[in-house]
Amino acid sequence: MEPSGEKAGEAGGLQITPQLLKSRTGEFSLESILLLKLRGLGLADLGCLGECLGLEWLDLSGNALTHLGPLASLRQLAVLNVSNNRLTGLEPLAACENLQSLNASGNLLATPGQLQCLAALPCLEYLRLRDPLTRLSNPLCASPSYGAAVRELLPGLKVIDGERVMGQGSEFYQLCRDLDSSLRPNSSPGPRATAAQPWVEPGYWESWPSRSGSILEEACRQFQDTLQECRDLDRQASESLAQAEQALGSVGPTSSFVF
């Protein structure tokens, strides 16, 4: 039996439905959803996700997605994680004009040309196509010229695969790469270093929107509501104290007690 609010999608996977989105976010309107985490649910069809027009942060990692068609309508989307899926193209993301950060590691992207659709995105600064910690990559990353090809195709990127390639700190990363190249083991026999293992849980370093007016407005609204509740509680406490003092005053002078 399928979970409530979920329908079977392509290749036996699940499809996103309004019921699923509302149950996971608590929102009554899909357009009011700002942040959404749908990691590892076995999703194969994005369904009605394109109706979440206010969405700014989206995690679809660890599913069975083969296409991103509905995401083309998400013009406010700033952070997207589609790692560990079955994607062979990213074309729908060309319409996500506010996209700043994209994690597409662990998919089936075979050539740098499949990233051409990202070239017109004015805000895109962070791109991840491989992740050594989680051992996720794409076929195109196997090419020795992979890094240079991505930088040439997307010159506006500041960080590629967690390494800063532009701006403050880029020289440090280049120095580290040069040192790494000079320290690589040669053909001489010797003990082999063990493979690096993740020391934090997957998703620990994921970025959230750093500057989002709508998210800040929601946080301010919640703060104002909490502040009003505190004022109401303070008023009720003051009234209770006044009633208690009035009741004690009617008992009589304290001199009637003997110590």
LUMVEXDREN-841544 format. One record per residue: residue number from 0; residue in one letter; chain; x negated, y, z of N, C-alpha, C in turn. Coordinates in Angstrom, 1 decimal. Atoms other than C-alpha are relative to their C-alpha. Last residue first. Layout:
// LUMVEXDREN-841544
SITE/NUM/A/A/X/Y/Z/X/Y/Z/X/Y/Z
...
This chain:
// LUMVEXDREN-841544
SITE/258/F/A/1.2/0.8/0.4/-6.9/35.6/65.8/-0.8/-0.3/1.3
SITE/257/V/A/1.0/0.0/-1.1/-3.3/36.8/66.6/-1.2/-0.9/-0.5
SITE/256/F/A/0.8/1.2/0.0/-1.1/37.8/63.6/-1.0/0.1/1.1
SITE/255/S/A/-0.8/0.9/-0.7/1.5/40.6/64.2/-0.7/-1.4/0.1
SITE/254/S/A/0.4/0.0/-1.4/-1.2/43.1/63.3/0.8/-1.0/0.8
SITE/253/T/A/1.0/1.1/-0.3/-0.8/42.1/59.6/-0.3/0.0/1.5
SITE/252/P/A/1.4/-0.4/-0.1/2.3/44.3/59.4/-0.9/-1.1/0.4
SITE/251/G/A/0.3/-0.8/-1.2/5.5/42.7/58.2/-1.4/0.4/0.1
SITE/250/V/A/0.1/0.9/-1.2/6.8/40.2/55.8/-0.2/0.7/1.3
SITE/249/S/A/-1.3/0.0/-0.8/8.1/42.8/53.3/-0.1/-1.0/1.2
SITE/248/G/A/-0.2/-1.3/-0.7/4.5/43.7/52.2/1.3/-0.1/0.8
SITE/247/L/A/0.8/0.0/-1.3/3.8/40.1/51.3/0.2/1.2/0.8
SITE/246/A/A/-0.5/1.1/-0.9/6.6/40.0/48.8/-0.7/0.0/1.3
SITE/245/Q/A/-1.3/-0.6/-0.5/5.5/43.4/47.2/0.6/-1.0/1.0
SITE/244/E/A/0.4/-1.0/-1.0/1.9/42.1/46.9/1.3/0.6/0.6
SITE/243/A/A/0.5/0.7/-1.2/3.2/38.9/45.2/-0.3/1.1/1.1
SITE/242/Q/A/-1.1/0.7/-0.7/5.4/40.9/42.8/-0.5/-0.7/1.3
SITE/241/A/A/-0.8/-1.1/-0.6/2.4/43.2/41.9/1.2/-0.6/0.8
SITE/240/L/A/0.7/-0.5/-1.2/0.2/40.2/41.4/0.8/1.1/0.7
SITE/239/S/A/0.0/1.1/-1.0/2.7/38.5/39.1/-0.7/0.5/1.3
SITE/238/E/A/-1.3/0.0/-0.6/3.1/41.7/37.1/0.2/-1.0/1.1
SITE/237/S/A/-0.1/-1.2/-0.8/-0.7/42.0/36.7/1.4/0.1/0.6
SITE/236/A/A/0.7/0.2/-1.3/-0.9/38.4/35.6/0.1/1.2/0.9
SITE/235/Q/A/-0.8/0.9/-0.9/1.8/38.9/33.0/-0.6/-0.2/1.3
SITE/234/R/A/-1.2/-0.8/-0.5/0.0/42.0/31.6/0.9/-0.9/0.9
SITE/233/D/A/0.5/-1.0/-1.0/-3.3/40.1/31.4/1.2/0.8/0.6
SITE/232/L/A/0.3/0.7/-1.3/-1.6/37.2/29.7/-0.4/0.9/1.1
SITE/231/D/A/-1.3/0.5/-0.6/-0.1/39.5/27.1/-0.2/-0.7/1.3
SITE/230/R/A/-0.6/-1.2/-0.5/-3.5/41.2/26.5/1.3/-0.4/0.7
SITE/229/C/A/0.8/-0.3/-1.3/-5.2/37.8/26.1/0.7/1.2/0.6
SITE/228/E/A/-0.4/1.0/-1.0/-2.5/36.8/23.5/-0.6/0.3/1.4
SITE/227/Q/A/-1.4/-0.4/-0.4/-3.1/40.1/21.6/0.5/-1.0/1.1
SITE/226/L/A/0.1/-1.2/-0.9/-6.8/39.3/21.5/1.3/0.4/0.5
SITE/225/T/A/0.5/0.5/-1.3/-6.1/35.8/20.1/-0.1/1.2/1.0
SITE/224/D/A/-1.1/0.7/-0.7/-3.9/37.3/17.4/-0.5/-0.5/1.4
SITE/223/Q/A/-1.0/-1.0/-0.5/-6.6/39.9/16.6/1.2/-0.7/0.7
SITE/222/F/A/0.5/-0.7/-1.1/-9.2/37.2/16.3/1.0/1.0/0.6
SITE/221/Q/A/-0.1/0.9/-1.1/-7.0/35.1/14.0/-0.6/0.6/1.3
SITE/220/R/A/-1.4/0.1/-0.3/-6.5/38.1/11.7/0.1/-1.0/1.2
SITE/219/C/A/-0.4/-1.2/-0.8/-10.2/38.9/11.8/1.4/-0.1/0.4
SITE/218/A/A/0.6/0.0/-1.4/-11.0/35.3/10.8/0.4/1.2/0.8
SITE/217/E/A/-0.7/1.0/-0.7/-8.5/35.4/7.9/-0.5/-0.1/1.4
SITE/216/E/A/-1.3/-0.5/-0.4/-9.9/38.7/6.7/0.8/-1.0/0.8
SITE/215/L/A/0.2/-0.9/-1.1/-13.4/37.3/6.8/1.3/0.6/0.5
SITE/214/I/A/0.3/0.8/-1.2/-12.3/34.3/4.7/-0.2/0.9/1.2
SITE/213/S/A/-1.3/0.7/-0.5/-10.5/36.6/2.2/-0.3/-0.8/1.2
SITE/212/G/A/-1.0/-0.9/-0.6/-13.5/38.9/1.9/1.2/-0.7/0.6
SITE/211/S/A/-1.3/0.2/0.6/-16.0/36.2/1.3/1.0/0.8/0.7
SITE/210/R/A/-0.8/-1.3/0.0/-19.7/36.8/1.9/1.3/-0.3/-0.7
SITE/209/S/A/0.6/-0.9/-0.9/-21.8/33.8/3.0/0.8/1.4/0.1
SITE/208/P/A/-0.1/-1.4/0.5/-19.5/31.2/1.5/-0.6/1.0/1.0
SITE/207/W/A/-1.4/-0.5/0.0/-20.6/27.9/3.0/-0.1/1.4/-0.5
SITE/206/S/A/-0.3/-1.4/-0.3/-23.9/26.2/2.2/1.5/0.3/0.0
SITE/205/E/A/-1.0/-0.6/1.0/-24.5/22.5/2.5/0.3/1.4/0.4
SITE/204/W/A/0.5/-1.2/0.5/-27.6/21.7/4.6/0.9/0.7/-1.0
SITE/203/Y/A/0.4/-0.8/-1.1/-26.1/19.0/6.8/-0.4/1.4/-0.5
SITE/202/G/A/-0.9/-1.2/-0.2/-24.1/17.5/3.9/-0.4/1.0/1.0
SITE/201/P/A/-0.3/-0.6/1.3/-25.8/14.1/4.3/1.0/1.1/0.1
SITE/200/E/A/-1.1/0.7/0.7/-26.8/13.5/7.9/0.2/0.7/-1.3
SITE/199/V/A/-1.2/-0.6/-0.4/-30.3/14.7/9.0/1.1/-0.7/-0.9
SITE/198/W/A/0.0/-0.2/-1.4/-33.6/12.9/9.0/1.2/0.8/0.5
SITE/197/P/A/-0.8/-1.1/-0.4/-33.4/11.4/5.5/0.0/0.1/1.6
SITE/196/Q/A/-1.3/0.3/-0.4/-36.2/9.0/4.8/0.7/1.2/0.5
SITE/195/A/A/-0.6/-0.9/-0.9/-39.4/9.5/2.9/1.4/-0.3/0.3
SITE/194/A/A/-0.9/-0.9/0.6/-40.9/6.4/1.3/0.7/0.9/1.0
SITE/193/T/A/-1.4/0.4/0.0/-43.8/4.9/3.1/0.9/1.0/-0.6
SITE/192/A/A/-0.9/-0.7/-0.9/-47.3/5.9/2.1/1.4/-0.5/-0.1
SITE/191/R/A/-1.1/-0.8/0.7/-49.4/3.3/0.4/0.9/0.6/1.0
SITE/190/P/A/-1.4/0.2/-0.5/-52.6/2.1/2.0/1.0/0.9/-0.7
SITE/189/G/A/-0.2/-0.6/-1.3/-55.6/2.1/-0.3/1.4/-0.2/0.5
SITE/188/P/A/-0.8/0.8/-1.0/-56.9/0.9/-3.6/0.1/0.8/1.3
SITE/187/S/A/0.8/0.8/-1.0/-58.1/3.5/-6.1/0.9/-0.6/1.0
SITE/186/S/A/-0.1/1.5/0.2/-55.7/4.4/-8.9/-0.8/-0.8/0.9
SITE/185/N/A/0.5/0.4/1.3/-55.2/8.0/-7.7/0.1/-1.5/-0.1
SITE/184/P/A/1.0/1.1/0.0/-53.0/9.2/-4.8/-0.4/-0.5/-1.4
SITE/183/R/A/-0.6/1.2/0.5/-51.4/12.6/-5.3/-1.0/-1.1/0.0
SITE/182/L/A/0.1/1.1/-1.1/-53.1/15.2/-3.2/0.6/-1.3/-0.4
SITE/181/S/A/1.4/0.3/-0.2/-53.8/17.7/-6.1/-0.2/-1.2/1.0
SITE/180/S/A/0.6/0.6/1.1/-50.2/17.5/-7.3/-1.5/-0.4/0.2
SITE/179/D/A/-0.6/1.3/0.2/-48.8/18.1/-3.9/-0.7/-0.7/-1.1
SITE/178/L/A/0.7/0.9/-1.0/-51.1/21.0/-3.4/0.5/-1.4/-0.1
SITE/177/D/A/1.4/0.2/0.4/-49.9/22.6/-6.6/-0.8/-0.9/0.9
SITE/176/R/A/0.0/0.9/1.1/-46.3/22.0/-5.7/-1.4/-0.3/-0.5
SITE/175/C/A/-0.3/1.4/-0.5/-46.8/23.5/-2.3/0.0/-1.0/-1.1
SITE/174/L/A/1.2/0.4/-0.7/-48.4/26.6/-3.9/0.2/-1.4/0.5
SITE/173/Q/A/0.9/0.4/1.1/-45.4/26.9/-6.3/-1.3/-0.5/0.6
SITE/172/Y/A/-0.4/1.3/0.6/-43.1/26.7/-3.3/-0.9/-0.4/-1.1
SITE/171/F/A/0.3/1.0/-1.0/-45.0/29.5/-1.5/0.4/-1.4/-0.6
SITE/170/E/A/1.4/0.2/0.0/-44.9/31.7/-4.6/-0.4/-1.1/0.9
SITE/169/S/A/0.3/0.9/1.2/-41.1/31.3/-4.8/-1.5/-0.3/-0.1
SITE/168/G/A/0.2/1.4/-0.4/-40.7/32.6/-1.2/-0.4/-0.9/-1.2
SITE/167/Q/A/0.9/0.1/-1.2/-39.2/36.0/-2.1/-0.1/-1.5/0.4
SITE/166/G/A/-0.2/-0.8/-1.1/-37.6/35.9/-5.6/-1.0/-0.3/1.2
SITE/165/M/A/0.0/-1.5/0.3/-37.4/33.2/-8.1/0.2/0.7/1.3
SITE/164/V/A/0.8/-0.2/1.2/-38.1/29.4/-8.1/0.0/1.5/-0.4
SITE/163/R/A/-0.2/-1.3/0.5/-37.0/28.5/-4.6/-0.9/0.3/-1.2
SITE/162/E/A/1.2/-0.8/0.1/-36.9/24.8/-4.2/0.2/1.3/-0.6
SITE/161/G/A/0.5/-0.3/-1.3/-33.8/23.0/-2.9/-1.3/0.8/0.0
SITE/160/D/A/0.3/1.2/-0.8/-33.1/21.2/-6.1/-0.6/0.4/1.3
SITE/159/I/A/-0.3/1.2/0.8/-33.3/24.5/-8.1/-0.4/-1.2/0.9
SITE/158/V/A/0.4/1.2/-0.6/-33.1/27.8/-6.2/0.4/-1.2/-0.8
SITE/157/K/A/1.0/-0.3/-1.1/-33.1/31.3/-7.6/-0.5/-1.2/0.7
SITE/156/L/A/0.0/0.8/-1.2/-31.2/30.6/-10.9/-1.2/0.4/1.0
SITE/155/G/A/-0.5/-0.7/-1.2/-30.8/33.5/-13.3/0.0/-0.8/1.3
SITE/154/P/A/1.0/-0.8/-0.6/-33.0/31.9/-15.9/0.4/0.8/1.2
SITE/153/L/A/-0.7/-0.8/-1.0/-30.6/29.1/-16.7/-1.0/0.9/0.8
SITE/152/L/A/-1.4/0.0/0.4/-31.8/27.4/-19.9/0.8/0.9/0.9
SITE/151/E/A/-0.2/-0.8/1.3/-35.4/28.3/-19.4/1.4/0.1/-0.4
SITE/150/R/A/0.3/-1.4/-0.2/-35.3/27.3/-15.7/0.1/0.8/-1.3
SITE/149/V/A/-1.1/-0.6/-0.8/-33.6/24.0/-16.5/-0.2/1.5/0.2
SITE/148/A/A/-1.2/-0.1/0.9/-36.1/23.1/-19.2/1.2/0.7/0.7
SITE/147/A/A/0.2/-1.1/0.9/-39.0/23.9/-16.9/1.1/0.2/-1.0
SITE/146/G/A/0.0/-1.3/-0.7/-37.7/21.7/-14.2/-0.1/1.2/-0.9
SITE/145/Y/A/-1.4/-0.3/-0.5/-36.9/18.8/-16.5/0.0/1.3/0.6
SITE/144/S/A/-0.3/-1.4/0.2/-40.2/18.8/-18.4/1.3/0.5/0.5
SITE/143/P/A/1.0/-0.8/-0.7/-41.4/15.5/-16.9/0.2/1.5/-0.2
SITE/142/S/A/1.0/-0.6/1.0/-38.1/13.9/-17.9/-1.0/0.9/0.7
SITE/141/A/A/1.1/0.9/0.2/-36.5/11.7/-15.2/-1.0/0.6/-0.9
SITE/140/C/A/1.0/-0.4/-1.0/-34.2/14.6/-14.0/-1.3/-0.9/-0.2
SITE/139/L/A/0.8/-1.0/0.6/-32.1/14.1/-17.2/-1.2/0.4/0.9
SITE/138/P/A/0.9/0.5/1.0/-30.8/10.8/-15.9/-0.9/1.1/-0.5
SITE/137/N/A/-0.6/0.1/1.3/-29.3/12.4/-12.8/-1.0/-0.5/-1.0
SITE/136/S/A/0.6/-0.7/1.1/-30.3/12.2/-9.2/0.9/-0.1/-1.2
SITE/135/L/A/-1.0/-0.2/1.1/-29.2/11.0/-5.7/-0.7/0.8/-1.1
SITE/134/R/A/0.3/0.9/1.2/-31.7/9.5/-3.3/1.0/0.1/-1.1
SITE/133/T/A/-1.1/1.0/0.2/-30.0/11.1/-0.3/-0.2/-0.9/-1.2
SITE/132/L/A/-0.5/0.4/-1.3/-33.1/12.9/0.9/1.1/-1.1/-0.1
SITE/131/P/A/0.8/1.1/-0.5/-34.6/13.1/-2.6/0.4/-0.6/1.4
SITE/130/D/A/0.1/-0.2/-1.4/-31.7/15.2/-3.9/-0.8/-1.2/0.6
SITE/129/R/A/0.6/1.1/-0.7/-31.4/15.7/-7.6/-0.2/0.3/1.4
SITE/128/L/A/-0.2/1.1/0.9/-29.3/18.0/-9.8/-0.6/-1.3/0.6
SITE/127/R/A/0.7/1.2/-0.4/-29.0/20.9/-7.3/0.4/-1.1/-0.9
SITE/126/L/A/-0.3/1.2/0.8/-28.3/24.4/-8.5/-0.8/-1.2/0.5
SITE/125/Y/A/0.4/1.3/-0.6/-28.2/27.6/-6.5/0.5/-1.2/-0.8
SITE/124/E/A/1.4/-0.2/-0.5/-28.1/31.1/-8.1/-0.5/-1.3/0.5
SITE/123/L/A/0.6/1.3/-0.3/-24.8/31.1/-10.2/-1.5/0.2/0.4
SITE/122/C/A/0.3/0.0/-1.5/-23.3/34.6/-10.0/-0.7/-1.3/0.4
SITE/121/P/A/0.9/-1.1/-0.5/-23.2/35.6/-13.7/-0.5/-0.2/1.4
SITE/120/L/A/-0.5/-0.3/-1.3/-22.0/32.2/-15.1/-0.9/1.0/0.7
SITE/119/A/A/-0.7/-1.2/0.0/-22.7/32.3/-18.8/0.5/0.4/1.4
SITE/118/A/A/0.9/-1.1/0.3/-25.5/29.7/-18.7/0.7/1.4/0.1
SITE/117/L/A/0.2/-0.8/-1.2/-23.4/27.1/-16.9/-0.7/1.3/-0.3
SITE/116/C/A/-1.3/-0.6/-0.4/-21.9/25.6/-20.1/-0.2/0.9/1.3
SITE/115/Q/A/-0.1/-1.2/0.7/-25.5/25.0/-21.3/1.3/0.7/0.4
SITE/114/L/A/0.0/-1.1/-0.9/-26.0/22.4/-18.6/0.3/1.4/-0.6
SITE/113/Q/A/-1.2/0.1/-0.7/-25.2/19.5/-20.8/0.2/1.1/1.0
SITE/112/G/A/-1.1/-0.7/0.7/-28.0/20.7/-23.0/1.4/-0.1/0.6
SITE/111/P/A/-0.2/-1.4/-0.4/-30.4/19.7/-20.3/1.1/0.7/-0.7
SITE/110/T/A/0.9/-1.0/0.7/-29.8/16.1/-21.2/0.2/1.4/0.6
SITE/109/A/A/1.1/0.7/0.6/-28.4/12.9/-19.4/-1.0/1.0/-0.7
SITE/108/L/A/0.4/-1.1/0.9/-25.9/14.1/-16.8/-1.3/-0.4/-0.6
SITE/107/L/A/0.5/0.6/1.2/-24.6/10.9/-15.3/-0.4/1.0/-1.0
SITE/106/N/A/-1.0/0.2/1.1/-24.0/11.9/-11.7/-0.7/-0.6/-1.2
SITE/105/G/A/-0.6/1.3/0.0/-26.0/11.7/-8.4/1.1/-0.2/-1.0
SITE/104/S/A/1.0/1.1/-0.1/-26.8/15.4/-8.0/0.8/-1.3/0.0
SITE/103/A/A/-0.5/1.1/0.9/-24.1/17.9/-9.1/-1.0/-1.2/0.0
SITE/102/N/A/0.7/1.2/-0.2/-24.5/20.5/-6.3/0.6/-1.1/-0.8
SITE/101/L/A/-0.5/1.2/0.5/-23.4/23.9/-7.4/-0.9/-1.2/0.3
SITE/100/S/A/0.8/1.1/-0.4/-23.8/27.3/-5.7/0.7/-1.3/-0.5
SITE/99/Q/A/1.3/-0.4/-0.5/-22.7/30.7/-6.8/-0.9/-1.2/0.3
SITE/98/L/A/0.8/1.1/-0.6/-19.5/30.2/-8.8/-1.4/0.4/0.3
SITE/97/N/A/0.6/-0.4/-1.2/-17.6/33.4/-9.3/-0.9/-1.1/0.7
SITE/96/E/A/0.9/-1.1/0.1/-16.9/33.0/-13.0/-0.7/0.5/1.3
SITE/95/C/A/0.1/-0.3/-1.5/-15.5/29.5/-12.7/-1.0/1.2/0.1
SITE/94/A/A/-1.0/-1.0/-0.3/-14.6/29.4/-16.4/0.0/0.4/1.4
SITE/93/A/A/0.4/-1.2/0.7/-17.8/27.6/-17.5/1.0/1.1/0.3
SITE/92/L/A/0.5/-0.9/-0.9/-17.0/25.0/-14.8/-0.4/1.3/-0.7
SITE/91/P/A/-1.0/-0.9/-0.6/-14.8/23.2/-17.2/-0.5/1.0/1.0
SITE/90/E/A/-0.6/-1.1/0.8/-17.8/22.1/-19.2/1.1/0.8/0.6
SITE/89/L/A/-0.4/-1.0/-1.0/-19.6/20.1/-16.5/0.7/1.2/-0.7
SITE/88/G/A/0.0/-1.4/0.5/-20.3/16.9/-18.4/0.6/0.9/1.1
SITE/87/T/A/0.9/-0.1/1.1/-21.1/13.2/-17.8/0.0/1.4/-0.6
SITE/86/L/A/-0.2/-1.1/0.9/-19.6/13.0/-14.3/-1.0/-0.1/-1.2
SITE/85/R/A/0.3/0.7/1.3/-19.5/9.7/-12.5/0.1/1.0/-1.1
SITE/84/N/A/-1.2/0.4/0.7/-19.6/10.9/-8.8/-0.4/-0.6/-1.3
SITE/83/N/A/-0.4/1.4/-0.2/-22.3/11.2/-6.2/1.3/-0.3/-0.6
SITE/82/S/A/1.1/1.0/0.0/-22.5/15.0/-6.0/0.6/-1.4/0.2
SITE/81/V/A/-0.6/1.2/0.7/-19.5/17.2/-6.9/-1.0/-1.1/-0.1
SITE/80/N/A/0.8/1.2/-0.1/-20.2/20.0/-4.4/0.7/-1.2/-0.6
SITE/79/L/A/-0.6/1.3/0.5/-18.9/23.4/-5.3/-1.0/-1.1/0.2
SITE/78/V/A/0.8/1.1/-0.3/-19.4/26.8/-3.7/0.6/-1.3/-0.3
SITE/77/A/A/1.3/-0.5/-0.2/-18.0/30.1/-5.0/-1.0/-1.2/0.3
SITE/76/L/A/0.9/1.0/-0.6/-14.6/29.2/-6.4/-1.4/0.5/0.0
SITE/75/Q/A/0.6/-0.5/-1.2/-12.5/32.4/-7.0/-1.0/-1.0/0.6
SITE/74/R/A/0.9/-1.1/0.3/-11.8/31.6/-10.7/-0.6/0.6/1.3
SITE/73/L/A/0.4/-0.5/-1.3/-10.4/28.2/-10.0/-1.0/1.1/-0.1
SITE/72/S/A/-0.9/-1.1/-0.5/-8.5/27.6/-13.2/-0.4/0.6/1.3
SITE/71/A/A/0.2/-1.2/0.9/-11.3/25.6/-14.9/0.9/1.2/0.5
SITE/70/L/A/0.8/-1.0/-0.7/-11.3/23.2/-11.9/-0.2/1.3/-0.8
SITE/69/P/A/-0.8/-0.9/-0.7/-8.5/21.2/-13.4/-0.7/1.1/0.7
SITE/68/G/A/-0.9/-0.9/0.7/-10.8/19.7/-16.0/0.8/1.0/0.8
SITE/67/L/A/-0.3/-1.1/-0.9/-13.5/18.3/-13.8/1.0/1.0/-0.6
SITE/66/H/A/-0.2/-1.3/0.6/-14.1/14.9/-15.4/0.4/1.0/1.0
SITE/65/T/A/0.7/0.0/1.3/-15.4/11.5/-14.5/0.2/1.3/-0.7
SITE/64/L/A/-0.4/-0.9/1.0/-14.6/11.5/-10.8/-0.8/-0.1/-1.3
SITE/63/A/A/0.1/0.7/1.3/-15.1/8.4/-8.7/0.4/0.9/-1.1
SITE/62/N/A/-1.2/0.5/0.5/-15.7/10.0/-5.2/-0.3/-0.7/-1.3
SITE/61/G/A/-0.3/1.4/-0.4/-18.7/10.7/-3.0/1.3/-0.6/-0.5
SITE/60/S/A/1.0/0.9/0.0/-18.7/14.5/-3.2/0.4/-1.4/0.3
SITE/59/L/A/-0.6/1.2/0.7/-15.6/16.5/-3.9/-1.0/-1.1/-0.1
SITE/58/D/A/0.9/1.2/-0.1/-16.5/19.4/-1.5/0.8/-1.2/-0.6
SITE/57/L/A/-0.6/1.2/0.4/-14.8/22.8/-2.4/-1.1/-1.1/0.1
SITE/56/W/A/1.0/1.0/-0.4/-15.4/26.3/-1.1/0.6/-1.4/-0.1
SITE/55/E/A/1.3/-0.6/0.1/-13.6/29.3/-2.6/-1.1/-1.0/0.3
SITE/54/L/A/1.1/0.9/-0.6/-10.1/28.1/-3.3/-1.3/0.6/-0.3
SITE/53/G/A/0.9/-0.7/-1.0/-7.6/30.9/-3.9/-1.2/-0.7/0.5
SITE/52/L/A/0.7/-1.1/0.7/-6.1/29.4/-7.1/-0.9/0.8/0.9
SITE/51/C/A/0.6/-0.7/-1.2/-5.3/26.1/-5.5/-0.8/1.2/-0.5
SITE/50/E/A/-1.0/-1.0/-0.5/-3.1/25.1/-8.5/-0.5/0.7/1.3
SITE/49/G/A/0.1/-1.3/0.7/-6.1/23.5/-10.2/1.0/1.0/0.4
SITE/48/L/A/1.0/-0.9/-0.6/-6.2/20.8/-7.6/-0.1/1.3/-0.6
SITE/47/C/A/-0.5/-1.4/-0.1/-2.9/19.4/-8.9/-1.0/0.9/0.6
SITE/46/G/A/-1.4/-0.3/-0.1/-4.3/16.1/-10.2/0.3/1.5/0.1
SITE/45/L/A/-0.1/-1.3/-0.8/-8.1/15.9/-9.6/1.5/0.5/0.1
SITE/44/D/A/-0.7/-0.9/0.8/-8.1/12.2/-10.8/0.3/1.3/0.9
SITE/43/A/A/0.3/0.1/1.4/-10.5/9.6/-9.7/0.7/1.0/-0.9
SITE/42/L/A/-0.8/-0.8/1.0/-10.6/10.1/-6.0/-0.5/-0.2/-1.4
SITE/41/G/A/-0.3/0.8/1.1/-12.1/7.4/-3.8/0.8/0.6/-1.1
SITE/40/L/A/-1.4/0.5/0.0/-11.8/9.4/-0.7/0.3/-0.9/-1.1
SITE/39/G/A/-0.1/1.4/-0.2/-15.5/10.0/-0.1/1.4/-0.6/0.2
SITE/38/R/A/1.2/0.8/0.2/-15.5/13.8/0.4/0.4/-1.5/0.3
SITE/37/L/A/-0.6/1.3/0.5/-12.3/15.8/0.0/-1.1/-1.0/-0.3
SITE/36/K/A/1.0/1.1/0.0/-13.3/18.9/1.9/0.7/-1.3/-0.3
SITE/35/L/A/-0.6/1.3/0.1/-11.3/22.1/1.1/-1.1/-1.1/-0.1
SITE/34/L/A/1.0/1.0/-0.1/-11.8/25.7/1.9/0.6/-1.4/0.0
SITE/33/L/A/1.3/-0.6/0.2/-9.6/28.6/0.9/-1.2/-0.9/0.0
SITE/32/I/A/1.1/0.8/-0.4/-6.1/27.1/0.6/-1.3/0.7/-0.4
SITE/31/S/A/0.6/-0.6/-1.2/-3.5/29.9/0.3/-1.2/-0.8/0.5
SITE/30/E/A/0.8/-1.2/0.3/-2.7/29.0/-3.3/-0.6/0.7/1.2
SITE/29/L/A/1.3/0.4/0.5/-1.6/25.5/-2.3/-0.9/1.2/-0.3
SITE/28/S/A/0.2/-0.4/1.4/1.1/26.9/-0.1/-1.3/-0.4/-0.5
SITE/27/F/A/-1.3/0.3/0.7/2.3/25.1/3.1/-0.1/0.4/-1.5
SITE/26/E/A/-0.5/-1.1/0.7/-1.3/24.9/4.6/1.3/-0.4/-0.8
SITE/25/G/A/-1.0/-0.6/-0.9/-2.2/22.3/7.2/0.7/1.2/-0.7
SITE/24/T/A/0.3/-1.4/-0.3/-5.4/21.6/5.3/1.0/0.6/0.9
SITE/23/R/A/1.4/-0.1/-0.4/-5.5/17.8/5.0/-0.4/1.4/0.4
SITE/22/S/A/0.2/0.8/-1.2/-1.7/17.2/5.0/-1.5/0.2/0.5
SITE/21/K/A/-0.7/-0.7/-1.2/-1.1/20.1/2.6/-0.3/-0.8/1.3
SITE/20/L/A/0.6/-1.3/-0.3/-3.7/18.8/0.1/0.6/0.6/1.2
SITE/19/L/A/1.4/0.2/-0.5/-2.5/15.2/0.2/-0.7/1.3/0.4
SITE/18/Q/A/-0.2/0.6/-1.3/1.2/16.2/-0.2/-1.4/-0.2/0.7
SITE/17/P/A/-0.3/-1.1/-1.0/0.3/18.5/-3.1/0.1/-0.5/1.4
SITE/16/T/A/-1.4/-0.4/0.1/-1.3/15.4/-4.9/0.2/1.2/1.0
SITE/15/I/A/-0.3/-1.1/-0.9/-4.9/14.5/-5.7/1.5/0.4/-0.2
SITE/14/Q/A/-0.2/-1.3/0.6/-5.1/11.2/-7.5/0.4/1.0/1.0
SITE/13/L/A/-1.1/-0.8/-0.5/-6.6/8.0/-6.2/0.1/1.3/-0.7
SITE/12/G/A/0.3/-1.0/-1.1/-8.8/5.5/-8.0/1.2/0.8/0.4
SITE/11/G/A/-0.4/0.5/-1.3/-7.6/2.4/-9.9/-0.3/1.0/1.1
SITE/10/A/A/0.8/1.1/-0.4/-9.5/3.3/-13.1/0.3/-0.4/1.5
SITE/9/E/A/0.8/0.8/1.0/-7.7/6.6/-13.4/-0.8/-1.0/0.6
SITE/8/G/A/0.4/-0.7/1.2/-5.2/7.6/-10.7/-0.8/-0.8/-1.0
SITE/7/A/A/1.1/0.7/0.8/-3.2/5.8/-8.1/-0.3/0.9/-1.2
SITE/6/K/A/-0.4/0.9/1.1/-1.2/8.2/-6.0/-1.2/-0.6/-0.7
SITE/5/E/A/1.0/0.2/1.0/-1.8/9.8/-2.5/0.6/-0.9/-1.1
SITE/4/G/A/0.4/-1.2/0.7/0.6/11.5/-0.2/-1.0/-0.2/-1.1
SITE/3/S/A/-1.0/-1.0/0.2/0.9/8.6/2.2/-0.5/1.2/-0.7
SITE/2/P/A/-0.2/-1.0/-1.1/-1.9/6.1/1.8/1.1/1.0/-0.4
SITE/1/E/A/0.8/-1.2/0.1/-1.3/3.4/-0.9/0.3/1.0/1.1
SITE/0/M/A/-0.9/-1.2/0.0/0.0/0.0/0.0/-0.9/1.2/0.0
